[in-house]
Amino acid sequence: GSERRHQVSVEQVKMDEEGLQILLCNGCYHSALSLTGLFLSAHGQGMGQAGQMTMHTHKTVQMWSVRLQLLCHLERYAEVNQEMEAFKDLDQPDLYYQYNKHNYPGLVGTMVPFTMRVLHALLPIHLNNLQLALNRTCYLQHTTLQILRLVRKGQLPFNKQGLTPEEQKIAEEVWLNRLIRVKCALCRCLLAKGDYSLVREVLEEILTLDDKYETQVLSSLGRLCLLYGDLSSA
């Protein structure tokens, strides 16, 4: 009983990222979801605000991302789909810093968190549209790989100056981890499709990209072999 997390209501916390963090840390996911709705409404966004002329900011896009993750966690996939429709393919001009130069002078690139792109790619699995999930995930993998190749040349999209060696090292680690996340998402799609041999191929690709995932990948490969009866490999 003493280890149970406190039940905190949305009225007990500030209407900001700090308040959201308190609710999430205490496992109060319904209250956290309410907070995201109130925060977005206060910024002229959210349900019932369709057609309103409001500009996305870094904070509102981050809050949308958390809201959509919470809805997924609560398995409210139809609502996620409905709310994500406003973002289309997540690449509209107003989702980029350079669209809002007044608030973000000198900043370029997307405001959309990578987590939100992975969520968008995998969402159709829960709506009985496996092919769309596969298409989106493969497209995200292609884009991520393209950016990783650019980074390895010391560049980034929208960055004309080029990267310093230190920036390049950090960016390469970030984009390599993102590529591995997308490959894991691809495994989920392929598992849902029952294509175990392709799942095995993708898991082996992850092993070649970064050996720090070796234990998890080998464990997944073992479970996979048991799934489709290859006991000698398991």
C-alpha positions, 0 to 999 in steps of 0.5 A: 500500500505504501508503494502505491502512487498518489492519485493527483487530480488535474485541479491540483497541478499547474496547467503546464509541462511541470503539472503534466510531468507530476500527473504522468509520474503518478500514473494519473493518465486520465488526468494527464489527458484532461490537462493536455486538452485544457492546455491546447484549448487555452492555446486555441487548439484541440477538439472543437477548435477546427478552423480556428486560425492558430499557429503551432508552437514547439510547446503545443506540438509537444503537448499534442504528441503527449496527448496522442501517446496517452490516448494510445496508452488508454487504447482509444485508437479511434480518437487518436485517428480522429485527432491526428487527421488535422496533422495530415502527413505531419509535414505541413509548412506550419509544423516547421520552425521557419514558418514562424520566424517571428517566434523562432528566429534562425531556427529551422526544421520540424517541430514534430517529435520523432515519437509522434511520427512513429505513433502515426506510422503504427496507428493503422495496425490498431484500425485494421489497416496493416498495409497502411502501417507498413507503407508509413513505416517503410517511408519513415525508415527511408527518410530516417536512413536518408538523414543518417547518410546526410549526417555522416557527410557532416550535414543536416536538412535545412542546415547550410553551414554544416556540422562541427565534428562534435555536432556530427557525433551527437546527430549520428547517435540520435539518428542511428537510434531513430533508425533502430526505433523505426526498424523495431516498428517495422518488426511490429508490422511484420509480426502482425502480418505473420511474416516471421522470416522478414522479422528475423532479417530486420532484427539481424539488421538491428544487430549490425547497426548497434551491438548495445541491443544485442541481448534484446535482439537475441532474446527476440530472435529466440522467441521468434524461432519458437513462434515458427517452430525453428527449435534448433535456432532458438 
